[in-house]
Amino acid sequence: MSDFNSESFPENEWDECGDLAWNEFDWERYLRDQDDVLHRYLAFYEGLKGRPDRIDEVASLMGWDTGQLGGDSLDAPGSPAREDTSDPPAFGRNSPLEPYTLHKNPVFVATKALYLSLKRGWERVAGDPGKVGQPLAIATQTSLYRGEEHAVLGVQAIDLGDYALAVSLFKRALEELNQTLALTSDSTVAGRAVNDWRGDALPRLFDLREIWLRVISECREELERRVDEEG
């Protein structure tokens, strides 16, 4: 940890961060811890992939309220509903500060983890030109990255309190998810390897859809509540 020069920022801007600011090394350790969170999520998911309620069960094992894959994820950073009740990583326990970043949002974690598994699987298949033609390999990889990008930006919009923007971004993520399904379902270009990948990917894609639809529903409810309060 490095000493913080209070003259570098406007008064009170960093009061909530205490007397110390994290340096580059601290943040690198923090980001590695958050990478571990994604792998922990995937480990739980793989163990429960035969369960119809797997996304809620995994959320429970992660120490989240299952509502955090919907409504509770809309709360502003630092609010009681956003506090992480799970055991913090070792670095967090040894540090006087445990900051909130986008990486701690349950929707972000679930989205990044599931897409991580989807992309890894596709890269193994598409890396062999004998199994997948180049046009399909590139188009599907692009679709996977676009879907993830829209969803991550949607989570960021929620953190900024712009729920209308979040709805639009998650709708784009859903459109890209449907594009991924369409690309890999074309029997005229999809071979056995693609069909095998699609069979494993379908539950993950449908779980992403379920999570995003919950978030969209909660965003719309929040927008309606604001309109009622203003009225």
PATI-838427 format. One line per 5 residues: number of its first residue (from 0); their letters; for each residue x, y, z of C-alpha. Coordinates in nm, 4 decimals, always signed. Layout:
N
NUM	a	X:Y:Z ~ ...
***
This chain:
231
0	msdfn	+0.0000:+0.0000:+0.0000 ~ +0.1257:+0.3502:-0.0766 ~ +0.0748:+0.6726:+0.1157 ~ -0.1987:+0.8864:-0.0274 ~ -0.1305:+1.2483:-0.1109
5	sesfp	-0.4503:+1.4256:-0.0134 ~ -0.3520:+1.7349:-0.2094 ~ -0.3880:+1.5439:-0.5372 ~ -0.7688:+1.5255:-0.5233 ~ -1.0580:+1.7547:-0.4248
10	enewd	-1.1369:+1.7642:-0.0534 ~ -1.3424:+1.4693:+0.0792 ~ -1.3414:+1.2871:-0.2567 ~ -1.1478:+0.9943:-0.1105 ~ -1.2815:+1.0044:+0.2460
15	ecgdl	-1.4563:+0.6710:+0.2025 ~ -1.1284:+0.5101:+0.0936 ~ -0.9490:+0.5807:+0.4217 ~ -0.5963:+0.7132:+0.4537 ~ -0.4343:+0.4884:+0.1960
20	awnef	-0.4671:+0.4483:-0.1787 ~ -0.3858:+0.1300:-0.3664 ~ -0.0849:+0.1228:-0.5915 ~ -0.0445:-0.0743:-0.9127 ~ +0.0730:-0.3885:-0.7315
25	dwery	-0.2268:-0.3823:-0.4964 ~ -0.4673:-0.3568:-0.7877 ~ -0.2945:-0.6385:-0.9729 ~ -0.3396:-0.8673:-0.6731 ~ -0.6994:-0.7558:-0.6438
30	lrdqd	-0.7671:-0.8357:-1.0113 ~ -0.6083:-1.1795:-0.9735 ~ -0.8421:-1.2422:-0.6805 ~ -1.1379:-1.1459:-0.8985 ~ -1.0153:-1.3857:-1.1699
35	dvlhr	-1.0256:-1.6573:-0.9045 ~ -1.3867:-1.5660:-0.8338 ~ -1.4765:-1.6446:-1.1964 ~ -1.3135:-1.9861:-1.1717 ~ -1.4888:-2.0553:-0.8428
40	ylafy	-1.8205:-1.9702:-1.0048 ~ -1.7459:-2.2067:-1.2931 ~ -1.6455:-2.4858:-1.0555 ~ -1.9788:-2.4579:-0.8745 ~ -2.1648:-2.4340:-1.2056
45	eglkg	-2.0022:-2.7464:-1.3468 ~ -2.0902:-2.9368:-1.0321 ~ -2.4553:-2.8356:-1.0617 ~ -2.5037:-2.8268:-1.4387 ~ -2.7662:-3.1019:-1.4230
50	rpdri	-2.9832:-2.9023:-1.1822 ~ -3.2691:-2.6947:-1.3285 ~ -3.2181:-2.4310:-1.0560 ~ -2.8430:-2.4182:-1.1046 ~ -2.8033:-2.0420:-1.1437
55	devas	-2.9734:-1.9781:-0.8089 ~ -2.7877:-2.2652:-0.6432 ~ -2.4543:-2.1333:-0.7676 ~ -2.5473:-1.7850:-0.6451 ~ -2.6143:-1.9299:-0.3017
60	lmgwd	-2.2811:-2.1135:-0.2974 ~ -2.1071:-1.7906:-0.3996 ~ -2.2536:-1.6271:-0.0910 ~ -2.4922:-1.4043:-0.2847 ~ -2.8569:-1.3462:-0.2228
65	tgqlg	-3.0211:-1.5017:-0.5314 ~ -3.1918:-1.1662:-0.5856 ~ -2.8520:-1.0270:-0.6802 ~ -2.8967:-1.1946:-1.0188 ~ -3.1939:-0.9630:-1.0520
70	gdsld	-3.3192:-0.6832:-0.8325 ~ -3.0531:-0.6487:-0.5652 ~ -2.7906:-0.5962:-0.8330 ~ -2.9548:-0.2613:-0.9094 ~ -2.8648:-0.1052:-0.5764
75	apgsp	-2.6107:+0.1724:-0.5750 ~ -2.2528:+0.0825:-0.4828 ~ -2.2002:+0.0922:-0.1091 ~ -2.5654:+0.0375:-0.0174 ~ -2.6428:-0.2349:+0.2397
80	aredt	-2.7929:-0.4649:-0.0227 ~ -2.4682:-0.4519:-0.2179 ~ -2.2409:-0.5489:+0.0682 ~ -2.0585:-0.8740:+0.0006 ~ -2.1521:-1.1290:+0.2677
85	sdppa	-1.9275:-1.4017:+0.1286 ~ -1.5846:-1.4723:+0.2728 ~ -1.3466:-1.2177:+0.1197 ~ -1.0275:-1.3360:-0.0505 ~ -0.7108:-1.3533:+0.1548
90	fgrns	-0.5901:-1.0225:+0.0160 ~ -0.9120:-0.8556:+0.1250 ~ -0.8810:-0.9914:+0.4789 ~ -0.5267:-0.8597:+0.5088 ~ -0.6082:-0.5195:+0.3687
95	plepy	-0.7837:-0.2388:+0.5582 ~ -0.9768:-0.1633:+0.2410 ~ -1.1953:-0.3834:+0.0211 ~ -1.3161:-0.1587:-0.2617 ~ -1.6249:-0.2129:-0.4691
100	tlhkn	-1.5591:-0.2438:-0.8418 ~ -1.7595:-0.3771:-1.1315 ~ -1.5865:-0.7119:-1.0808 ~ -1.7889:-0.7720:-0.7629 ~ -2.1289:-0.7364:-0.9286
105	pvfva	-2.2912:-1.0847:-0.9321 ~ -2.4337:-1.0330:-1.2820 ~ -2.0877:-0.9361:-1.4056 ~ -1.9339:-1.2446:-1.2436 ~ -2.1956:-1.4841:-1.3831
110	tkaly	-2.1746:-1.3311:-1.7315 ~ -1.7946:-1.3287:-1.7474 ~ -1.7649:-1.6815:-1.6056 ~ -2.0157:-1.8393:-1.8435 ~ -1.8694:-1.6605:-2.1431
115	lslkr	-1.5218:-1.7692:-2.0347 ~ -1.6302:-2.1319:-2.0596 ~ -1.8103:-2.0724:-2.3905 ~ -1.5112:-1.9044:-2.5515 ~ -1.2627:-2.1603:-2.4258
120	gwerv	-1.4715:-2.4407:-2.5683 ~ -1.5168:-2.2672:-2.9005 ~ -1.1460:-2.1865:-2.9316 ~ -1.0626:-2.5547:-2.8902 ~ -1.3062:-2.6482:-3.1666
125	agdpg	-1.2444:-2.3581:-3.4048 ~ -0.8673:-2.3911:-3.3756 ~ -0.8842:-2.6961:-3.6025 ~ -0.9726:-2.5881:-3.9595 ~ -1.0596:-2.9477:-4.0359
130	kvgqp	-1.3467:-2.9295:-3.7864 ~ -1.4784:-2.5774:-3.8440 ~ -1.4636:-2.3625:-4.1557 ~ -1.2968:-2.0245:-4.1193 ~ -1.6123:-1.8146:-4.1863
135	laiat	-1.8095:-1.9932:-3.9138 ~ -1.5161:-1.9900:-3.6720 ~ -1.4682:-1.6135:-3.7048 ~ -1.8392:-1.5264:-3.7072 ~ -1.9149:-1.7299:-3.3940
140	qtsly	-1.6114:-1.6019:-3.2056 ~ -1.7112:-1.2457:-3.2925 ~ -2.0685:-1.3081:-3.1799 ~ -1.9509:-1.4457:-2.8450 ~ -1.7335:-1.1427:-2.7795
145	rgeeh	-2.0062:-0.8978:-2.8822 ~ -2.2631:-1.0622:-2.6569 ~ -2.0285:-1.0466:-2.3603 ~ -1.9350:-0.6857:-2.4328 ~ -2.2975:-0.5678:-2.4464
150	avlgv	-2.3792:-0.7454:-2.1204 ~ -2.0751:-0.6060:-1.9377 ~ -2.1629:-0.2551:-2.0536 ~ -2.5170:-0.3209:-1.9308 ~ -2.3867:-0.4043:-1.5831
155	qaidl	-2.1813:-0.0865:-1.5904 ~ -2.4916:+0.1145:-1.6821 ~ -2.6693:-0.0346:-1.3791 ~ -2.3809:+0.0678:-1.1548 ~ -2.4131:+0.4203:-1.2941
160	gdyal	-2.7873:+0.4174:-1.2255 ~ -2.8919:+0.4420:-1.5923 ~ -3.1464:+0.1599:-1.6061 ~ -3.2929:+0.2555:-1.9436 ~ -2.9486:+0.2282:-2.1014
165	avslf	-2.8971:-0.1023:-1.9200 ~ -3.2174:-0.2428:-2.0718 ~ -3.1049:-0.1424:-2.4205 ~ -2.7625:-0.2978:-2.3740 ~ -2.8977:-0.6246:-2.2357
170	krale	-3.1436:-0.6415:-2.5256 ~ -2.8452:-0.6126:-2.7596 ~ -2.6717:-0.8882:-2.5653 ~ -2.9800:-1.1081:-2.6120 ~ -2.9826:-1.0370:-2.9847
175	elnqt	-2.6174:-1.1390:-3.0084 ~ -2.6852:-1.4516:-2.8041 ~ -2.9558:-1.5455:-3.0551 ~ -2.7049:-1.4816:-3.3328 ~ -2.4621:-1.7250:-3.1692
180	lalts	-2.7352:-1.9879:-3.1581 ~ -2.8312:-1.9250:-3.5187 ~ -2.4751:-1.9471:-3.6478 ~ -2.4077:-2.2818:-3.4826 ~ -2.7418:-2.4389:-3.5705
185	dstva	-2.6994:-2.4238:-3.9485 ~ -2.6748:-2.7906:-4.0443 ~ -2.5265:-2.7032:-4.3838 ~ -2.2060:-2.5684:-4.2267 ~ -2.1973:-2.7203:-3.8769
190	gravn	-2.0133:-3.0485:-3.8427 ~ -1.9979:-3.2947:-3.5562 ~ -1.7501:-3.0874:-3.3523 ~ -1.9727:-2.7802:-3.3762 ~ -2.2799:-2.9801:-3.2779
195	dwrgd	-2.0951:-3.1206:-2.9771 ~ -1.9921:-2.7693:-2.8707 ~ -2.3457:-2.6432:-2.9182 ~ -2.4868:-2.9224:-2.7047 ~ -2.2584:-2.8206:-2.4182
200	alprl	-2.3128:-2.4490:-2.4810 ~ -2.6932:-2.4475:-2.4901 ~ -2.7501:-2.4651:-2.1122 ~ -2.4977:-2.1867:-2.0579 ~ -2.6530:-1.9666:-2.3240
205	fdlre	-3.0018:-2.0248:-2.1854 ~ -2.8790:-1.9475:-1.8331 ~ -2.7270:-1.6219:-1.9582 ~ -3.0602:-1.5408:-2.1201 ~ -3.2445:-1.6118:-1.7935
210	iwlrv	-3.0099:-1.3911:-1.5904 ~ -3.0337:-1.1033:-1.8376 ~ -3.4119:-1.1263:-1.8620 ~ -3.4339:-1.1026:-1.4836 ~ -3.2130:-0.7949:-1.4879
215	isecr	-3.4160:-0.6330:-1.7664 ~ -3.7362:-0.6971:-1.5700 ~ -3.5912:-0.5427:-1.2548 ~ -3.4583:-0.2416:-1.4468 ~ -3.8010:-0.1781:-1.5952
220	eeler	-3.9633:-0.2078:-1.2535 ~ -3.7168:+0.0450:-1.1165 ~ -3.7894:+0.2825:-1.4047 ~ -4.1643:+0.2500:-1.3431 ~ -4.1129:+0.3139:-0.9716
225	rvdee	-3.9238:+0.6335:-1.0491 ~ -4.1999:+0.7511:-1.2799 ~ -4.4609:+0.6831:-1.0097 ~ -4.2568:+0.8724:-0.7504 ~ -4.2150:+1.1701:-0.9835
230	g	-4.5883:+1.1649:-1.0548
***
